[in-house]
Amino acid sequence: MKVLIVDDHPVVRAGLRALLSATGEFDVVGEAEDGATAVRLAASLRPCVVLMDLQLGSGVDGVTATRQIMALDSPPKVVVLTTYDSDADILRAVEAGATGYLLKESPPEELFAALRTAWSGEMALSPPVASRMMRRVRAPQLALSQREIEILELIAAGRSNREVSRMLFISEATVKTHLAHVYDKLGVDSRTAAVKAAVDRRLIRL
């Protein structure tokens, strides 16, 4: 199985290459330290699976790179390997087209199994991520949309409704409508309480 490793830390890339190559099952055909390079190499090397970190420093991040890779002709599968497990990160990665989502704390056997599962076309999730997804299914009233998450993260960063509307190219009225829905879902009645509840429930990451 041909694998492309995408991570901005050379030591992590080297470790993953050694780990995968030692199995005799995986052929690491390339490495990328940023999103733009990842997209270019995915197109030219045509790997079976791309192992993608989410945080890639400045420039194209892992979610954007995943979305661009999935737009290629006959795209490879993308398995996210990251330290972040917030609902916001998981939701964005899956919506971008990722077939798997693992945490870097996962044991090697779990990584190998996820690559095989993703290559077969099935969703591969580490147990902690799978548990979070199940909680979202069982408690849909707490599931925030991607737009609601974006607005909450900007609010948490201290942005006003006007600033949020300008940054997301939507009207202030639309921002207020989204916030009203967020308040209802989280059972709160203020911006501060909404941010606190979302952080406590790990719906957003500050």
Backbone as ProteinMPNN parsed JSONL, in Angstrom:
{"seq_chain_A": "MKVLIVDDHPVVRAGLRALLSATGEFDVVGEAEDGATAVRLAASLRPCVVLMDLQLGSGVDGVTATRQIMALDSPPKVVVLTTYDSDADILRAVEAGATGYLLKESPPEELFAALRTAWSGEMALSPPVASRMMRRVRAPQLALSQREIEILELIAAGRSNREVSRMLFISEATVKTHLAHVYDKLGVDSRTAAVKAAVDRRLIRL", "coords_chain_A": {"N_chain_A": [[0.835, -1.186, 0.0], [0.696, 2.118, -0.963], [1.792, 5.014, 0.692], [1.46, 8.416, 1.609], [3.018, 10.698, 3.667], [2.073, 13.387, 5.695], [3.153, 15.949, 7.574], [4.253, 18.591, 9.663], [6.482, 18.304, 11.23], [9.71, 17.169, 11.124], [10.824, 15.041, 12.649], [8.6, 13.567, 13.412], [7.66, 12.745, 10.898], [9.83, 11.152, 10.092], [9.739, 9.159, 12.036], [7.232, 7.977, 11.528], [7.65, 7.068, 8.924], [9.665, 5.123, 9.345], [8.279, 3.366, 11.028], [6.106, 2.492, 9.414], [7.422, 1.459, 7.155], [8.834, -0.658, 8.217], [7.037, -2.702, 8.462], [6.711, -3.96, 6.043], [4.439, -3.985, 4.643], [3.546, -1.498, 3.955], [4.366, 1.122, 1.732], [6.125, 3.924, 1.839], [5.792, 6.552, -0.125], [6.322, 9.223, -0.274], [6.873, 12.422, 1.414], [5.461, 15.27, 3.011], [5.67, 18.579, 4.225], [3.902, 20.606, 4.399], [0.573, 21.828, 3.54], [0.174, 22.603, 0.813], [2.25, 21.316, -0.572], [1.529, 18.722, 0.001], [-0.841, 18.364, -1.484], [0.149, 18.646, -4.065], [1.981, 16.466, -4.218], [0.246, 14.349, -3.78], [-1.165, 14.356, -6.126], [0.839, 13.818, -8.011], [2.287, 11.537, -7.133], [0.377, 9.678, -6.598], [-0.62, 8.146, -4.236], [-2.015, 5.439, -2.238], [-3.136, 5.98, 0.216], [-3.282, 8.942, 2.144], [-1.619, 10.131, 4.92], [-2.534, 12.395, 7.138], [-1.722, 15.3, 8.945], [-3.375, 17.788, 10.962], [-2.656, 20.396, 11.803], [-0.474, 22.403, 10.209], [1.389, 24.442, 10.381], [1.976, 27.694, 8.953], [0.052, 28.747, 6.082], [-1.569, 26.405, 3.881], [-3.807, 24.434, 5.674], [-4.401, 21.177, 7.266], [-7.106, 20.378, 6.902], [-8.002, 21.93, 4.727], [-6.156, 21.056, 2.809], [-6.927, 18.389, 2.655], [-9.487, 18.654, 1.563], [-8.82, 19.7, -0.944], [-7.294, 17.634, -1.999], [-9.211, 15.639, -2.199], [-10.59, 16.598, -4.325], [-9.18, 15.916, -6.513], [-8.648, 13.941, -9.525], [-9.615, 10.598, -9.243], [-8.984, 10.406, -6.35], [-6.799, 9.74, -3.502], [-7.361, 7.898, -0.417], [-7.836, 9.641, 2.641], [-6.398, 9.774, 5.767], [-6.642, 11.197, 8.824], [-4.183, 12.09, 11.165], [-3.642, 13.167, 14.229], [-3.225, 15.394, 17.104], [-5.432, 16.563, 18.034], [-8.758, 16.369, 19.189], [-11.255, 17.581, 19.213], [-14.772, 18.186, 18.73], [-15.163, 20.018, 16.714], [-12.821, 19.857, 15.135], [-12.935, 17.17, 14.268], [-15.384, 17.128, 12.884], [-14.905, 18.969, 10.784], [-12.812, 17.728, 9.408], [-13.969, 15.305, 8.542], [-16.075, 16.298, 6.99], [-14.565, 17.445, 5.011], [-13.747, 15.284, 3.644], [-12.179, 13.256, 4.721], [-11.374, 9.85, 5.366], [-10.62, 8.592, 7.587], [-9.814, 9.049, 11.098], [-7.485, 9.521, 13.414], [-5.792, 9.595, 16.6], [-2.606, 10.822, 17.637], [-1.68, 9.48, 19.776], [-2.414, 6.916, 19.43], [-1.848, 3.354, 19.313], [0.645, 1.589, 17.309], [-0.487, -0.685, 15.954], [-3.122, 0.028, 15.733], [-2.972, 2.168, 14.015], [-2.026, 0.909, 11.67], [-4.199, -0.771, 11.139], [-6.162, 1.123, 10.671], [-5.279, 2.343, 8.316], [-5.556, 0.215, 6.522], [-8.304, -0.179, 6.685], [-9.313, 2.283, 5.78], [-8.332, 2.287, 3.163], [-9.856, 0.301, 2.094], [-12.178, 1.598, 1.818], [-13.846, 2.101, 3.932], [-14.928, 3.812, 6.926], [-12.499, 4.824, 9.26], [-11.946, 5.122, 12.576], [-10.354, 6.184, 15.566], [-10.809, 4.688, 18.825], [-11.441, 6.73, 20.911], [-12.309, 8.865, 19.29], [-14.399, 7.678, 17.876], [-16.158, 7.267, 19.987], [-16.818, 9.899, 20.635], [-18.151, 10.663, 18.314], [-20.35, 8.963, 18.447], [-21.613, 9.967, 20.702], [-22.469, 12.383, 19.702], [-24.372, 11.525, 17.903], [-26.199, 10.329, 19.582], [-26.998, 12.458, 21.092], [-28.265, 14.611, 19.483], [-29.187, 17.216, 19.791], [-27.12, 18.629, 20.817], [-25.342, 18.844, 18.832], [-23.495, 20.974, 16.956], [-23.645, 22.941, 13.996], [-21.265, 23.32, 11.283], [-21.03, 26.024, 10.623], [-22.063, 27.23, 12.936], [-20.134, 26.453, 14.753], [-17.905, 27.779, 13.708], [-18.681, 30.452, 14.125], [-18.916, 30.5, 16.933], [-16.25, 30.012, 17.678], [-15.027, 32.328, 16.762], [-16.352, 34.209, 18.323], [-15.412, 33.375, 20.793], [-12.84, 34.174, 20.507], [-13.038, 36.809, 20.943], [-14.338, 38.4, 19.094], [-16.717, 40.744, 17.804], [-20.266, 40.745, 16.944], [-20.524, 42.178, 14.58], [-17.919, 42.096, 13.55], [-17.675, 39.347, 13.183], [-19.609, 38.928, 11.212], [-18.484, 40.292, 9.064], [-16.101, 38.849, 8.674], [-17.009, 36.333, 7.966], [-18.57, 36.861, 5.858], [-21.364, 37.231, 6.036], [-24.608, 38.466, 7.078], [-25.197, 40.61, 9.965], [-27.579, 39.99, 11.139], [-27.887, 37.34, 10.432], [-25.803, 36.22, 11.857], [-26.744, 36.649, 14.468], [-28.99, 35.019, 14.393], [-27.847, 32.481, 14.11], [-26.477, 32.384, 16.558], [-28.63, 32.377, 18.3], [-29.674, 29.859, 17.806], [-27.54, 28.346, 18.724], [-27.548, 29.017, 21.463], [-29.96, 27.826, 22.182], [-29.455, 25.106, 21.686], [-27.39, 24.593, 23.489], [-28.483, 25.294, 25.856], [-28.205, 27.821, 27.077], [-27.973, 31.414, 27.735], [-26.383, 33.493, 26.93], [-23.503, 34.985, 25.308], [-21.04, 34.534, 26.571], [-21.644, 32.365, 28.252], [-22.296, 30.486, 26.332], [-19.873, 30.061, 25.01], [-18.35, 29.015, 27.124], [-19.805, 26.667, 27.712], [-19.538, 25.286, 25.314], [-16.77, 24.889, 25.191], [-16.364, 23.38, 27.521], [-17.736, 21.078, 26.818], [-16.222, 20.284, 24.783], [-16.813, 21.014, 22.195], [-15.786, 23.049, 20.757], [-12.463, 24.277, 20.112], [-10.124, 26.216, 21.756]], "CA_chain_A": [[0.0, 0.0, 0.0], [1.499, 3.34, -1.065], [1.355, 6.001, 1.681], [2.089, 9.739, 1.636], [2.983, 11.238, 5.029], [2.004, 14.847, 5.739], [3.327, 16.46, 8.939], [5.245, 19.666, 9.615], [7.614, 17.999, 12.101], [10.579, 16.168, 10.501], [11.004, 13.872, 13.508], [7.368, 12.777, 13.311], [7.663, 12.115, 9.573], [10.837, 10.093, 10.098], [9.236, 8.079, 12.874], [6.149, 7.301, 10.817], [8.244, 6.346, 7.791], [10.339, 3.934, 9.871], [7.256, 2.479, 11.561], [5.338, 1.895, 8.324], [8.308, 0.694, 6.272], [9.284, -1.866, 8.901], [6.019, -3.757, 8.365], [6.776, -4.633, 4.75], [3.108, -3.877, 4.036], [3.323, -0.123, 3.511], [5.445, 1.746, 0.983], [6.038, 5.382, 1.981], [6.249, 7.074, -1.421], [6.681, 10.63, -0.186], [6.593, 13.171, 2.629], [5.174, 16.693, 2.806], [5.671, 19.321, 5.485], [2.835, 21.608, 4.363], [-0.596, 21.418, 2.787], [0.317, 22.798, -0.633], [3.096, 20.229, -1.062], [0.75, 17.489, 0.123], [-1.757, 18.285, -2.627], [0.966, 18.422, -5.268], [2.514, 15.109, -4.203], [-0.877, 13.411, -3.907], [-1.509, 14.33, -7.548], [1.921, 13.252, -8.829], [2.727, 10.221, -6.661], [-0.811, 8.814, -6.575], [-0.605, 7.172, -3.14], [-3.297, 4.819, -1.9], [-3.634, 6.677, 1.411], [-2.511, 10.08, 2.656], [-1.675, 10.255, 6.374], [-2.575, 13.858, 7.188], [-1.834, 16.053, 10.194], [-4.284, 18.927, 10.782], [-1.936, 21.654, 11.992], [0.721, 22.348, 9.359], [2.043, 25.746, 10.396], [1.324, 28.705, 8.13], [-0.334, 28.26, 4.756], [-2.709, 25.49, 3.758], [-3.875, 23.498, 6.795], [-4.745, 19.815, 6.916], [-8.482, 20.263, 6.422], [-8.042, 22.49, 3.373], [-5.407, 20.138, 1.952], [-7.775, 17.207, 2.461], [-10.552, 19.022, 0.624], [-8.223, 19.849, -2.273], [-6.896, 16.293, -2.454], [-10.426, 14.905, -2.568], [-11.075, 17.155, -5.587], [-8.353, 15.379, -7.587], [-9.177, 12.775, -10.228], [-9.288, 9.351, -8.533], [-8.205, 10.802, -5.172], [-6.479, 8.71, -2.511], [-8.052, 8.03, 0.862], [-7.112, 10.498, 3.589], [-6.555, 9.429, 7.184], [-6.096, 12.254, 9.677], [-3.442, 11.654, 12.35], [-3.471, 14.456, 14.894], [-3.341, 15.405, 18.563], [-6.668, 17.277, 18.351], [-9.95, 15.517, 19.106], [-12.484, 18.329, 19.471], [-15.845, 17.946, 17.771], [-14.966, 20.921, 15.579], [-11.782, 19.302, 14.271], [-13.434, 15.928, 13.674], [-16.43, 17.47, 11.925], [-14.318, 19.607, 9.613], [-12.022, 16.749, 8.663], [-14.892, 14.368, 7.89], [-16.785, 17.027, 5.942], [-13.607, 17.7, 3.93], [-13.592, 14.046, 2.886], [-11.307, 12.28, 5.374], [-11.966, 8.536, 5.567], [-10.213, 8.124, 8.902], [-9.401, 10.087, 12.046], [-6.775, 8.894, 14.522], [-4.995, 10.455, 17.465], [-1.2, 10.427, 17.612], [-1.421, 8.59, 20.912], [-2.869, 5.573, 19.064], [-0.763, 2.374, 19.15], [0.95, 1.283, 15.906], [-1.422, -1.648, 15.369], [-4.354, 0.755, 15.42], [-2.658, 2.951, 12.826], [-1.981, -0.012, 10.539], [-5.565, -1.22, 10.867], [-6.906, 2.263, 10.12], [-4.865, 2.502, 6.927], [-6.182, -0.862, 5.75], [-9.752, 0.067, 6.658], [-9.56, 3.437, 4.914], [-8.053, 1.885, 1.778], [-10.987, -0.528, 1.646], [-13.304, 2.49, 1.599], [-14.662, 2.217, 5.138], [-14.488, 4.84, 7.862], [-11.606, 4.341, 10.312], [-11.889, 6.082, 13.676], [-9.784, 5.666, 16.809], [-11.884, 4.531, 19.82], [-11.918, 7.979, 21.526], [-13.032, 9.65, 18.29], [-15.653, 6.968, 17.626], [-17.036, 7.532, 21.137], [-17.309, 11.273, 20.51], [-19.123, 10.675, 17.229], [-21.561, 8.299, 18.94], [-22.302, 10.889, 21.616], [-23.138, 13.384, 18.861], [-25.549, 10.874, 17.329], [-27.171, 10.076, 20.656], [-27.46, 13.743, 21.632], [-28.211, 15.52, 18.34], [-29.476, 18.595, 20.152], [-25.871, 19.28, 21.16], [-24.487, 18.88, 17.652], [-23.484, 22.277, 16.31], [-23.267, 22.911, 12.583], [-19.935, 23.879, 11.053], [-21.139, 27.478, 10.692], [-22.223, 27.604, 14.342], [-18.828, 26.27, 15.371], [-17.06, 28.885, 13.246], [-19.109, 31.675, 14.804], [-18.561, 30.391, 18.346], [-14.807, 30.155, 17.831], [-14.709, 33.745, 16.594], [-16.856, 34.871, 19.528], [-14.478, 33.015, 21.863], [-11.609, 34.944, 20.266], [-13.301, 38.198, 21.286], [-14.905, 39.152, 17.971], [-18.095, 41.217, 17.943], [-21.148, 40.238, 15.89], [-20.205, 42.884, 13.33], [-16.659, 41.545, 13.044], [-17.953, 37.984, 12.712], [-20.346, 39.02, 9.945], [-17.535, 40.702, 8.019], [-15.122, 37.787, 8.446], [-17.659, 35.176, 7.354], [-19.341, 37.369, 4.717], [-22.801, 37.052, 6.268], [-25.158, 39.644, 7.744], [-25.255, 40.555, 11.424], [-28.824, 39.304, 11.492], [-27.633, 35.905, 10.304], [-24.965, 35.864, 13.011], [-27.618, 36.601, 15.638], [-29.846, 33.838, 14.244], [-27.025, 31.312, 14.437], [-26.224, 32.393, 17.998], [-29.874, 31.979, 18.966], [-29.742, 28.402, 17.693], [-26.514, 27.82, 19.617], [-28.05, 29.158, 22.83], [-31.016, 26.835, 22.381], [-28.845, 23.774, 21.737], [-26.542, 24.452, 24.664], [-29.254, 25.635, 27.048], [-27.617, 29.015, 27.707], [-28.636, 32.633, 27.293], [-25.427, 34.57, 26.685], [-22.321, 34.618, 24.527], [-20.025, 33.989, 27.483], [-22.086, 31.037, 28.69], [-22.235, 29.598, 25.167], [-18.464, 29.711, 24.805], [-17.93, 28.145, 28.225], [-20.449, 25.365, 27.553], [-18.954, 24.624, 24.144], [-15.417, 24.464, 25.554], [-16.504, 22.309, 28.504], [-18.19, 19.868, 26.114], [-15.231, 20.055, 23.731], [-17.416, 21.244, 20.881], [-14.84, 23.921, 20.083], [-11.112, 24.298, 20.691], [-9.588, 27.585, 21.803]], "C_chain_A": [[0.881, 1.252, 0.0], [0.92, 4.427, -0.148], [2.157, 7.289, 1.526], [1.924, 10.306, 3.038], [3.011, 12.757, 4.982], [2.057, 15.303, 7.199], [4.419, 17.52, 8.903], [6.445, 19.428, 10.522], [8.459, 16.88, 11.48], [10.732, 14.891, 11.332], [9.78, 12.964, 13.439], [7.318, 12.044, 11.975], [8.639, 10.941, 9.531], [10.36, 8.889, 10.907], [8.149, 7.275, 12.184], [6.686, 6.492, 9.636], [8.892, 5.041, 8.269], [9.32, 2.9, 10.346], [6.514, 1.746, 10.446], [6.215, 1.003, 7.442], [8.717, -0.633, 6.89], [8.285, -3.014, 8.774], [6.133, -4.556, 7.076], [5.466, -4.558, 3.994], [2.886, -2.512, 3.402], [4.567, 0.444, 2.838], [5.27, 3.257, 1.056], [6.647, 6.01, 0.724], [6.639, 8.546, -1.367], [6.325, 11.229, 1.159], [6.333, 14.629, 2.257], [5.117, 17.374, 4.158], [4.597, 20.405, 5.522], [1.716, 21.143, 3.431], [-0.452, 21.52, 1.283], [1.158, 21.681, -1.252], [2.351, 18.906, -1.024], [-0.171, 17.299, -1.073], [-0.981, 17.973, -3.9], [1.487, 16.985, -5.336], [1.413, 14.059, -4.33], [-1.257, 13.26, -5.376], [-0.444, 13.615, -8.372], [2.32, 11.836, -8.432], [1.602, 9.194, -6.617], [-0.74, 7.728, -5.49], [-1.982, 6.543, -2.948], [-3.965, 5.587, -0.758], [-2.691, 7.828, 1.752], [-2.713, 10.147, 4.16], [-1.467, 11.72, 6.702], [-2.666, 14.422, 8.605], [-2.757, 17.245, 9.929], [-3.559, 20.261, 10.85], [-0.614, 21.578, 11.249], [1.441, 23.685, 9.295], [1.268, 26.734, 9.542], [0.995, 28.12, 6.764], [-1.525, 27.336, 4.807], [-2.703, 24.493, 4.911], [-4.342, 22.122, 6.328], [-6.148, 19.633, 6.367], [-8.599, 20.772, 4.99], [-7.312, 21.58, 2.392], [-6.227, 18.889, 1.654], [-8.858, 17.497, 1.43], [-9.999, 19.129, -0.801], [-7.777, 18.503, -2.844], [-8.119, 15.501, -2.912], [-11.014, 15.417, -3.878], [-10.259, 16.655, -6.782], [-9.085, 14.249, -8.318], [-8.694, 11.516, -9.515], [-8.449, 9.644, -7.287], [-7.89, 9.628, -4.252], [-7.385, 8.867, -1.293], [-7.197, 8.927, 1.762], [-7.443, 10.065, 5.014], [-5.88, 10.521, 8.0], [-5.392, 11.624, 10.876], [-3.021, 12.915, 13.089], [-3.532, 14.311, 16.402], [-4.677, 16.003, 18.993], [-7.89, 16.383, 18.176], [-11.241, 16.265, 19.443], [-13.522, 18.002, 18.405], [-15.645, 18.794, 16.521], [-13.95, 20.354, 14.603], [-12.274, 18.055, 13.542], [-14.442, 16.237, 12.579], [-15.839, 18.059, 10.651], [-13.549, 18.608, 8.755], [-12.924, 15.792, 7.888], [-15.64, 15.056, 6.754], [-15.868, 17.331, 4.756], [-13.347, 16.453, 3.1], [-12.682, 13.008, 3.509], [-12.056, 10.975, 5.627], [-11.604, 7.968, 6.93], [-9.753, 9.265, 9.777], [-8.799, 9.375, 13.255], [-6.033, 9.937, 15.341], [-3.566, 9.929, 17.486], [-0.824, 9.537, 18.783], [-1.83, 7.152, 20.605], [-1.68, 4.625, 18.924], [-0.547, 2.052, 17.676], [-0.054, 0.349, 15.25], [-2.723, -0.97, 14.951], [-4.169, 1.603, 14.169], [-2.666, 2.057, 11.585], [-3.389, -0.44, 10.131], [-6.381, -0.105, 10.22], [-6.551, 2.482, 8.654], [-5.518, 1.444, 6.042], [-7.67, -0.599, 5.583], [-10.089, 1.202, 5.71], [-9.372, 3.057, 3.445], [-9.196, 1.049, 1.221], [-12.25, 0.308, 1.43], [-14.211, 2.673, 2.789], [-14.079, 3.277, 6.074], [-13.653, 4.222, 8.981], [-11.459, 5.404, 11.381], [-11.225, 5.436, 14.886], [-10.904, 5.589, 17.84], [-12.354, 5.828, 20.47], [-12.739, 8.829, 20.553], [-14.381, 9.007, 17.984], [-16.651, 7.234, 18.753], [-17.632, 8.932, 21.048], [-18.373, 11.357, 19.42], [-20.44, 10.036, 17.673], [-22.332, 9.214, 19.882], [-23.042, 11.962, 20.826], [-24.425, 12.804, 18.287], [-26.635, 10.701, 18.385], [-27.727, 11.36, 21.261], [-27.426, 14.79, 20.527], [-28.486, 16.97, 18.687], [-28.203, 19.353, 20.518], [-24.94, 19.417, 19.961], [-24.596, 20.249, 16.977], [-23.075, 22.115, 14.851], [-21.878, 23.522, 12.437], [-19.973, 25.402, 11.148], [-21.273, 27.947, 12.13], [-20.898, 27.477, 15.087], [-17.892, 27.407, 14.983], [-17.388, 30.172, 13.982], [-18.712, 31.638, 16.276], [-17.067, 30.574, 18.568], [-14.374, 31.612, 17.669], [-15.176, 34.556, 17.799], [-15.899, 34.617, 20.69], [-13.175, 33.796, 21.735], [-11.819, 36.432, 20.505], [-13.891, 39.044, 20.176], [-16.344, 39.562, 18.261], [-18.936, 40.617, 16.828], [-20.826, 40.894, 14.548], [-18.925, 42.328, 12.719], [-16.862, 40.143, 12.485], [-18.642, 38.021, 11.353], [-19.41, 39.388, 8.794], [-16.567, 39.581, 7.675], [-15.722, 36.586, 7.717], [-18.54, 35.556, 6.162], [-20.835, 37.03, 4.831], [-23.301, 38.281, 7.019], [-25.123, 39.481, 9.262], [-26.504, 39.823, 11.881], [-28.639, 37.79, 11.431], [-26.772, 35.409, 11.455], [-25.839, 35.7, 14.248], [-28.527, 35.37, 15.586], [-29.076, 32.578, 14.611], [-26.761, 31.236, 15.94], [-27.467, 31.972, 18.779], [-30.022, 30.459, 18.936], [-28.731, 27.742, 18.631], [-26.979, 27.883, 21.063], [-29.077, 28.078, 23.142], [-30.421, 25.439, 22.538], [-28.062, 23.543, 23.022], [-27.267, 24.784, 25.962], [-28.688, 26.808, 27.808], [-28.33, 30.252, 27.173], [-27.679, 33.792, 27.077], [-24.231, 34.051, 25.896], [-21.271, 33.946, 25.408], [-20.375, 32.569, 27.911], [-22.004, 30.032, 27.545], [-20.806, 29.13, 24.93], [-17.996, 28.733, 25.876], [-18.506, 26.739, 28.052], [-19.827, 24.584, 26.402], [-17.553, 24.109, 24.447], [-15.483, 23.29, 26.527], [-16.886, 20.986, 27.842], [-17.301, 19.516, 24.934], [-15.849, 20.11, 22.337], [-16.56, 22.194, 20.067], [-13.514, 23.849, 20.803], [-10.587, 25.712, 20.627], [-8.122, 27.58, 21.432]], "O_chain_A": [[1.723, 1.415, 0.883], [-0.274, 4.725, -0.197], [3.373, 7.259, 1.336], [0.805, 10.387, 3.544], [3.86, 13.351, 4.316], [1.121, 15.071, 7.964], [5.408, 17.363, 8.187], [7.343, 20.268, 10.579], [7.974, 15.759, 11.326], [10.765, 13.791, 10.782], [9.908, 11.74, 13.411], [6.974, 10.863, 11.922], [8.322, 9.875, 9.004], [10.558, 7.742, 10.506], [8.139, 6.045, 12.245], [6.236, 5.375, 9.38], [8.689, 3.986, 7.669], [9.476, 1.705, 10.096], [6.315, 0.534, 10.517], [5.795, -0.079, 7.033], [8.923, -1.617, 6.18], [8.65, -4.175, 8.96], [5.698, -5.707, 7.02], [5.372, -5.004, 2.851], [2.135, -2.38, 2.435], [5.684, 0.263, 3.323], [4.378, 3.814, 0.416], [7.864, 5.997, 0.538], [7.226, 9.064, -2.317], [5.582, 10.64, 1.945], [6.914, 15.151, 1.305], [4.583, 16.823, 5.121], [4.401, 21.051, 6.551], [1.879, 20.207, 2.649], [-0.897, 20.636, 0.551], [0.827, 21.163, -2.318], [2.518, 18.067, -1.908], [-0.271, 16.198, -1.615], [-1.397, 17.144, -4.709], [1.44, 16.358, -6.395], [1.626, 13.0, -4.921], [-1.627, 12.173, -5.82], [-0.766, 12.892, -9.315], [2.655, 11.022, -9.292], [1.85, 7.989, -6.6], [-0.794, 6.537, -5.795], [-2.986, 7.059, -3.439], [-5.175, 5.813, -0.758], [-1.47, 7.702, 1.661], [-3.848, 10.212, 4.631], [-0.36, 12.24, 6.564], [-3.566, 14.071, 9.367], [-2.903, 17.664, 8.781], [-3.819, 21.155, 10.045], [0.264, 20.792, 11.605], [2.038, 24.024, 8.273], [0.048, 26.63, 9.417], [1.584, 27.124, 6.344], [-2.39, 27.466, 5.673], [-1.717, 23.785, 5.114], [-4.64, 21.923, 5.151], [-6.362, 18.823, 5.464], [-9.218, 20.128, 4.143], [-7.784, 21.354, 1.278], [-6.222, 18.391, 0.529], [-9.113, 16.689, 0.537], [-10.647, 18.692, -1.753], [-7.879, 18.274, -4.05], [-8.058, 14.777, -3.905], [-11.849, 14.745, -4.482], [-10.603, 16.936, -7.93], [-10.032, 13.671, -7.784], [-7.508, 11.382, -9.217], [-7.316, 9.174, -7.186], [-8.622, 8.639, -4.224], [-8.094, 9.866, -1.166], [-5.973, 8.953, 1.641], [-8.607, 10.0, 5.409], [-4.676, 10.74, 7.873], [-5.938, 10.733, 11.525], [-2.145, 13.648, 12.629], [-3.851, 13.241, 16.921], [-5.025, 15.961, 20.172], [-8.044, 15.72, 17.15], [-12.208, 15.66, 19.904], [-13.173, 17.585, 17.3], [-15.923, 18.349, 15.407], [-14.173, 20.36, 13.393], [-12.054, 17.904, 12.34], [-14.372, 15.681, 11.483], [-16.24, 17.679, 9.551], [-13.628, 18.64, 7.527], [-12.673, 15.503, 6.719], [-15.822, 14.476, 5.684], [-16.337, 17.461, 3.625], [-12.802, 16.531, 1.999], [-12.428, 11.973, 2.895], [-13.213, 10.981, 6.045], [-12.198, 6.989, 7.382], [-9.352, 10.319, 9.283], [-9.504, 8.714, 14.018], [-5.69, 11.012, 14.849], [-3.343, 8.724, 17.365], [0.236, 8.91, 18.777], [-1.617, 6.262, 21.428], [-0.615, 5.039, 18.466], [-1.462, 2.223, 16.871], [-0.436, 0.569, 14.1], [-3.342, -1.341, 13.954], [-5.087, 1.743, 13.361], [-3.252, 2.417, 10.563], [-3.73, -0.469, 8.948], [-7.192, -0.357, 9.329], [-7.427, 2.775, 7.839], [-5.978, 1.746, 4.941], [-8.231, -0.769, 4.5], [-11.033, 1.105, 4.926], [-10.161, 3.457, 2.589], [-9.472, 1.083, 0.022], [-13.259, -0.191, 0.931], [-15.245, 3.333, 2.681], [-12.89, 3.593, 6.014], [-14.048, 3.221, 9.579], [-10.907, 6.473, 11.123], [-11.496, 4.277, 15.2], [-11.866, 6.352, 17.747], [-13.563, 6.034, 20.581], [-13.737, 9.437, 20.939], [-15.388, 9.701, 17.849], [-17.844, 7.406, 18.504], [-18.809, 9.132, 21.347], [-19.382, 12.044, 19.585], [-21.518, 10.512, 17.316], [-23.563, 9.234, 19.863], [-24.118, 12.402, 21.23], [-25.441, 13.493, 18.192], [-27.821, 10.897, 18.122], [-28.797, 11.354, 21.869], [-26.657, 15.748, 20.605], [-28.065, 17.869, 17.958], [-28.2, 20.584, 20.53], [-23.878, 20.032, 20.059], [-25.66, 20.628, 16.488], [-22.259, 21.256, 14.516], [-21.375, 24.165, 13.358], [-19.051, 26.009, 11.692], [-20.669, 28.948, 12.514], [-20.581, 28.296, 15.949], [-17.169, 27.938, 15.827], [-16.492, 30.897, 14.412], [-18.224, 32.633, 16.81], [-16.657, 31.216, 19.534], [-13.463, 32.074, 18.357], [-14.487, 35.475, 18.244], [-15.607, 35.521, 21.474], [-12.491, 34.048, 22.727], [-10.905, 37.232, 20.302], [-13.945, 40.269, 20.29], [-17.096, 38.816, 18.888], [-18.4, 40.048, 15.877], [-20.854, 40.238, 13.507], [-18.853, 42.112, 11.509], [-16.299, 39.789, 11.449], [-18.307, 37.249, 10.454], [-19.532, 38.86, 7.689], [-16.245, 39.382, 6.504], [-15.039, 35.908, 6.95], [-19.171, 34.701, 5.54], [-21.473, 36.607, 3.867], [-22.498, 39.055, 7.541], [-25.032, 38.368, 9.779], [-26.487, 39.118, 12.891], [-29.163, 37.053, 12.266], [-26.983, 34.31, 11.968], [-25.696, 34.729, 14.991], [-28.8, 34.753, 16.615], [-29.581, 31.716, 15.331], [-26.813, 30.156, 16.529], [-27.364, 31.289, 19.799], [-30.444, 29.848, 19.919], [-29.019, 26.719, 19.251], [-26.825, 26.916, 21.81], [-29.069, 27.49, 24.223], [-30.829, 24.68, 23.417], [-28.065, 22.444, 23.575], [-26.725, 24.577, 27.048], [-28.682, 26.81, 29.039], [-29.175, 30.163, 26.283], [-28.101, 34.948, 27.042], [-23.982, 32.847, 25.826], [-20.691, 32.924, 25.039], [-19.519, 31.684, 27.93], [-21.681, 28.864, 27.761], [-20.561, 27.95, 24.681], [-17.329, 27.744, 25.575], [-17.8, 25.745, 28.22], [-19.616, 23.376, 26.501], [-17.184, 23.017, 24.014], [-14.744, 22.317, 26.378], [-16.426, 19.918, 28.245], [-17.578, 18.58, 24.184], [-15.468, 19.367, 21.433], [-16.591, 22.165, 18.836], [-13.438, 23.419, 21.953], [-10.6, 26.339, 19.568], [-7.486, 28.634, 21.412]]}, "name": "protein", "num_of_chains": 1, "seq": "MKVLIVDDHPVVRAGLRALLSATGEFDVVGEAEDGATAVRLAASLRPCVVLMDLQLGSGVDGVTATRQIMALDSPPKVVVLTTYDSDADILRAVEAGATGYLLKESPPEELFAALRTAWSGEMALSPPVASRMMRRVRAPQLALSQREIEILELIAAGRSNREVSRMLFISEATVKTHLAHVYDKLGVDSRTAAVKAAVDRRLIRL"}
